[in-house]
Amino acid sequence: MGFFDFLTEEIAIDLGTANTLVIHNDKVVVDSPSIVAMDRRNGKIIAVGQEANQMQGKTHENIKTIRPLKDGVIADFNASEQMISLFIKNIPSLKKRFFTPSLRMVICIPSGITEVEMRAVRESAERVNGKEVYLIHEPMAAAIGIGVDIMQPKGNMIVDIGGGTTEIAVIALSGIVCDKSVKIAGDVFTNDIIYYMRTQHNLFVGERTAERVKISIGSASEELENPPEDMSVQGRDLLTGKPKQILISFKEVYKALDKSIIRIEDSVMETLAQTPPELAADIYNTGVYLAGGGSMLRGLDKRLSQKTELPIFIAEDPLRAVVRGTGAVLKNIDRYKSVLIK
């Protein structure tokens, strides 16, 4: 290394279904939706991230918006590679470089990922000049990001509700003892809201509108201490075809999301049932940690607490817990060697 150190840059990437975050020099330098807009005629990428997100659902036939990741894994290899490449090029301190530096990368992946999917992530990283590519499981990165000491012989349970998958894992001695990855998370919640609006109100709404409803008045419980105000939602009337607006309350969103949340609860219970007794005793004392954007759903912590009869703690910045953990691993690669997949 030595002399060539200045040619190598270190970055940590949380490649998420909904958002991609990149850490460089201990700072989050990219926090953008994982979406690209492509010109169908020549296959060129027109926009990426926030700009492409604003085009979603509003494009004409020559432009299509692609979400390269589905259920936490790469679904469109070409688009994902171009997206990662553009995000890296947009890092302020790398923009000033005359040449592209070689990169040492730590990327987090879902715990239920297959070998083939893992290879796709690694190849994408290598094609954007990644010389050393390390992978880390999402729940492990989330645990480190929350501040859990994963090296201890002590059980900790992490539930990471992202955009594409919900990762549930029991961690001890720098390893995952038992885990479950379910494909029910933020995207499914959004689709639940679209379906509910269609069936209950004959209103056809787009993904961005449903996402806004979920963030503004989404709820996992019918009883909230300080409930959000009702929200007006615009879309197309399925009976008349005219644009229409209706008012909906958080209780309706609770009804829309209830079935999906029950499946997440069941998965948490299944994981607890597989936990060795000594670790179960630890979890009884330490509780369960929630991370990921889905954990910000109002009333979800209380609901899980009632179901499991355990204390539930939400990470202080749940959206960035995973990328913070990935960044911490990047800084101390030697210390965390055992949790990385080389």
C-alpha positions in Angstrom: 0.0 0.0 0.0 2.0 3.0 1.3 2.8 5.2 -1.6 -0.3 4.3 -3.6 -2.7 5.1 -0.7 -3.7 8.4 -2.2 -4.9 6.6 -5.3 -7.4 4.6 -3.3 -10.6 6.0 -1.9 -12.8 4.2 0.7 -16.5 4.3 0.4 -19.4 2.5 2.2 -22.6 1.8 0.3 -26.1 0.9 1.6 -27.6 -0.3 -1.7 -31.3 -0.2 -0.8 -34.4 -1.0 -2.8 -35.8 2.4 -2.0 -32.8 4.6 -1.2 -29.0 4.3 -1.8 -26.7 5.9 0.7 -23.0 6.4 0.4 -20.5 7.3 3.1 -17.1 8.8 2.2 -14.7 10.3 4.8 -17.2 9.6 7.6 -19.9 11.7 6.0 -23.0 10.7 4.2 -22.3 12.2 0.7 -25.2 10.5 -1.2 -28.7 9.9 0.1 -30.9 9.4 -3.0 -33.8 7.3 -4.2 -32.6 4.1 -6.0 -34.2 5.0 -9.3 -32.9 5.9 -12.8 -34.7 7.5 -15.8 -33.6 6.1 -19.1 -34.1 7.2 -22.7 -35.7 4.2 -24.5 -34.3 5.3 -27.9 -30.6 5.1 -27.1 -30.5 3.5 -23.6 -28.8 6.5 -22.1 -29.4 7.5 -18.5 -31.1 10.9 -18.3 -31.5 11.3 -14.6 -30.7 9.4 -11.4 -31.8 9.7 -7.8 -34.1 12.6 -6.7 -34.4 14.0 -10.2 -35.5 10.6 -11.6 -37.8 10.1 -8.7 -39.7 13.3 -9.6 -40.3 11.8 -13.1 -41.8 8.6 -11.8 -45.3 8.0 -13.1 -45.1 11.2 -15.3 -43.0 10.0 -18.2 -43.9 9.8 -21.9 -43.2 6.8 -24.1 -39.5 7.7 -24.8 -38.5 7.8 -21.2 -38.9 5.0 -18.6 -38.1 5.1 -15.0 -36.4 2.0 -13.6 -35.9 0.8 -10.0 -32.8 -1.4 -10.5 -33.2 -3.1 -7.2 -36.2 -5.3 -6.2 -36.6 -7.0 -2.8 -33.1 -5.8 -1.8 -31.3 -7.4 -4.7 -30.2 -6.3 -8.2 -33.0 -6.9 -10.7 -31.6 -4.8 -13.6 -27.9 -5.3 -13.8 -27.1 -2.6 -16.4 -29.2 0.1 -14.7 -27.9 -0.6 -11.3 -24.3 -0.4 -12.5 -24.9 2.9 -14.2 -26.7 4.2 -11.1 -23.9 3.2 -8.7 -21.3 4.7 -11.1 -23.2 8.1 -11.3 -23.7 8.2 -7.5 -19.9 7.7 -7.0 -19.1 10.3 -9.6 -21.3 12.8 -7.8 -19.3 12.5 -4.5 -18.1 16.1 -4.1 -14.5 15.3 -3.2 -14.1 12.8 -6.1 -15.5 15.2 -8.6 -12.3 17.3 -8.4 -10.0 14.3 -9.3 -8.5 14.2 -12.8 -8.7 10.4 -12.9 -11.1 7.9 -11.2 -9.4 6.5 -8.1 -9.6 2.8 -7.3 -12.1 2.1 -4.6 -12.1 0.1 -1.4 -15.8 -0.6 -0.8 -18.0 -2.1 1.8 -21.5 -2.8 0.5 -24.4 -4.2 2.6 -26.7 -7.0 1.3 -29.8 -8.7 2.6 -29.2 -11.7 4.8 -31.4 -14.0 2.6 -29.4 -13.3 -0.5 -28.3 -16.1 -2.9 -24.8 -16.7 -4.2 -25.9 -15.5 -7.7 -27.4 -12.3 -6.3 -24.2 -11.7 -4.3 -22.1 -12.1 -7.4 -24.2 -9.5 -9.2 -23.6 -7.0 -6.4 -19.9 -7.7 -6.4 -19.6 -7.5 -10.2 -21.5 -4.2 -10.3 -19.0 -2.8 -7.7 -16.0 -4.1 -9.6 -17.2 -2.6 -12.9 -17.2 0.9 -11.2 -13.5 0.5 -10.3 -13.9 -1.3 -7.0 -10.6 -3.0 -6.4 -11.4 -4.4 -2.9 -15.0 -5.2 -2.5 -16.3 -6.4 0.9 -19.9 -7.4 1.6 -21.7 -7.3 4.9 -25.2 -8.5 5.9 -27.7 -5.7 6.5 -28.8 -6.7 10.0 -25.2 -6.9 11.1 -24.5 -3.4 9.7 -27.7 -2.1 11.4 -26.6 -3.5 14.7 -23.2 -1.8 14.4 -24.9 1.4 13.3 -27.2 1.3 16.3 -24.2 1.0 18.6 -24.6 -2.6 19.7 -21.3 -4.3 20.6 -21.6 -7.4 18.3 -18.4 -9.0 19.6 -19.8 -9.8 23.0 -21.2 -13.3 23.9 -24.6 -11.7 24.3 -27.7 -12.0 22.1 -29.2 -9.0 20.4 -32.2 -9.0 18.1 -32.4 -6.6 15.2 -35.4 -6.0 13.0 -34.5 -3.9 9.9 -37.6 -2.9 7.9 -36.3 -1.5 4.6 -37.9 -0.8 1.2 -37.8 -4.3 -0.3 -37.2 -6.7 2.6 -37.5 -7.0 6.4 -34.4 -8.5 7.9 -34.8 -10.1 11.3 -31.6 -11.5 13.0 -30.3 -12.6 16.3 -26.6 -11.6 16.6 -24.0 -12.8 19.0 -20.2 -13.2 18.9 -19.9 -11.3 15.6 -22.2 -13.8 13.8 -25.8 -14.2 12.9 -27.3 -17.1 15.0 -30.7 -17.2 13.4 -32.3 -14.9 10.8 -35.3 -14.5 8.6 -35.6 -12.3 5.5 -39.2 -11.6 4.4 -40.1 -9.7 1.3 -42.6 -7.5 3.1 -41.5 -4.0 3.7 -41.9 -0.4 2.6 -42.8 -1.3 -1.1 -45.5 -3.7 0.0 -46.9 -1.1 2.4 -47.1 1.3 -0.6 -48.9 -1.3 -2.8 -51.3 -2.1 0.1 -52.3 1.6 0.2 -52.8 1.7 -3.7 -55.0 -1.5 -3.5 -57.0 -0.1 -0.5 -57.8 3.2 -2.3 -58.8 1.3 -5.4 -61.2 -1.2 -3.6 -62.6 1.1 -1.0 -62.8 4.5 -2.7 -62.7 3.6 -6.5 -59.7 5.9 -6.6 -56.6 5.1 -8.7 -53.5 6.6 -7.1 -49.8 6.4 -8.2 -46.9 5.1 -6.3 -45.6 8.5 -5.3 -48.9 9.5 -3.9 -49.3 6.3 -1.9 -45.7 6.7 -0.6 -46.7 10.2 0.6 -49.8 8.9 2.3 -47.7 6.2 4.1 -45.1 8.7 5.3 -47.7 11.4 6.3 -50.4 9.4 8.1 -49.2 5.8 8.0 -50.0 3.9 11.2 -49.6 0.4 12.5 -52.2 0.9 15.3 -55.8 2.2 15.5 -55.1 4.0 18.8 -52.4 6.6 18.6 -51.5 9.1 21.4 -51.2 12.1 19.0 -52.9 11.0 15.7 -52.0 12.8 12.5 -54.6 15.0 10.7 -56.7 13.6 7.9 -55.1 13.9 4.5 -56.5 14.8 1.1 -55.5 12.4 -1.6 -55.9 13.1 -5.4 -56.1 10.5 -8.1 -58.3 9.2 -10.9 -61.9 8.1 -10.3 -62.2 4.6 -11.7 -65.9 5.0 -12.4 -66.0 8.3 -14.2 -62.4 8.6 -15.3 -62.2 12.2 -13.9 -59.6 13.4 -11.4 -61.0 13.3 -7.9 -59.9 14.1 -4.3 -60.9 12.4 -1.1 -60.1 12.8 2.6 -58.6 9.8 4.4 -57.6 9.2 8.1 -54.8 7.3 9.7 -57.3 4.6 10.7 -57.9 3.8 7.1 -54.2 3.5 6.4 -54.0 1.2 9.4 -56.6 -1.1 7.9 -54.7 -1.1 4.6 -51.4 -2.1 6.2 -52.7 -4.5 8.9 -52.3 -7.8 7.0 -48.7 -7.0 6.0 -47.8 -5.9 9.6 -49.2 -9.2 10.9 -46.8 -11.1 8.6 -43.9 -9.1 10.0 -45.0 -9.8 13.5 -45.3 -13.6 12.7 -41.8 -13.6 11.3 -40.4 -11.9 14.4 -42.2 -14.5 16.5 -40.8 -17.4 14.3 -37.2 -16.0 14.7 -37.7 -15.8 18.5 -38.9 -19.4 18.5 -35.7 -20.5 16.8 -33.4 -18.6 19.2 -31.3 -20.8 21.5 -32.5 -20.4 25.1 -29.4 -18.6 26.5 -29.7 -15.9 23.8 -33.4 -15.7 24.3 -32.7 -14.9 28.0 -30.3 -12.1 26.8 -33.0 -10.7 24.4 -35.5 -10.7 27.3 -33.1 -8.3 29.1 -31.9 -6.2 26.1 -35.1 -6.0 24.0 -35.4 -5.7 20.3 -33.9 -3.0 18.1 -35.8 -1.6 15.1 -34.0 0.1 12.1 -34.8 1.0 8.6 -37.5 3.4 7.2 -40.3 1.0 7.9 -39.6 1.3 11.7 -40.8 4.9 11.6 -44.4 3.7 11.0 -46.5 5.2 13.9 -47.4 2.8 16.6 -45.3 -0.1 15.2 -43.0 -0.2 18.2 -45.9 -0.5 20.6 -47.6 -3.1 18.5 -44.5 -5.3 18.3 -44.0 -4.8 22.0 -47.5 -6.1 22.8 -47.0 -9.0 20.5 -43.6 -10.1 21.8 -43.9 -8.8 25.4 -40.4 -7.4 25.0 -39.1 -3.8 25.1 -38.7 -2.3 21.6 -36.2 0.4 20.8 -36.1 2.4 17.6 -32.7 3.5 16.3 -32.2 7.2 16.6 -31.9 7.8 12.8 -33.4 4.6 11.5 -33.0 5.4 7.8 -29.2 5.7 8.3 -28.5 3.0 10.9 -27.4 0.5 8.2 -25.1 2.9 6.3 -23.6 4.2 9.6 -22.7 0.6 10.5 -21.3 0.0 7.1 -19.2 3.2 7.5 -17.9 2.0 10.9 -16.9 -1.3 9.4 -15.1 0.5 6.6 -13.0 2.4 9.2 -12.0 -0.7 11.1 -11.9 -3.4 8.4 -9.3 -5.4 10.5 -11.5 -5.4 13.6 -14.6 -6.5 11.7 -12.9 -9.0 9.4 -15.0 -11.8 10.8 -18.3 -10.2 9.8 -17.3 -9.4 6.2 -17.9 -11.6 3.2 -14.9 -11.3 1.0 
